[in-house]
């Protein structure tokens, strides 16, 4: 029961903090330049989540060597995404490369 109360409390606090800002912003005219800048927020957040996992796979030290299969597969995936623009192809080829590369290195 305490877990549900905690989840409900967090939802209320999150809503209470964000709703007034959204209400205010919805009524003000915002410059087009701001909307252009906000387009870069999702890629920046995604990079902030993914890059540390690729560079620090053990959670302790930075590993930029070719034996870091996370980093190598991430670079391959970034190249596939850049060249094709196809999200599904990027995921499939990235995961496939990751698994094959780990097999080659003997990490599986």
C-alpha positions, 0 to 999 in steps of 0.5 A, a space after each residue: 500500500 505504501 508503494 502506491 501512495 508513494 507513486 501517487 505522491 510523486 505523480 502529484 508533485 511532478 504534475 504540480 511542478 510542470 503544469 503551471 509552467 505549461 499553462 503559462 507557456 501556452 498563453 505566451 507567444 514564443 520566438 521561433 528560435 526557441 522552438 528551433 533550439 528545442 528540437 535538439 533536446 531529445 537527441 541531447 538527452 538520448 546521447 546523455 543516457 547512451 554515451 556513458 554506458 558505451 564509454 564506461 561499460 563496467 561502471 568504473 573506468 573509461 574504456 575506449 579500446 577496440 575490445 569495448 564491444 559496447 563502444 564499437 557497436 555504438 559507433 557502427 550503429 551511429 554510422 548506420 543511422 547517419 547513412 540510412 536514417 532508418 531506425 529499425 535497420 539501425 537497431 537490428 544491425 547494431 544489435 547484430 554487430 554487437 552480438 557477432 563482435 562479442 562472439 569474435 572477442 570471446 566475451 559470450 
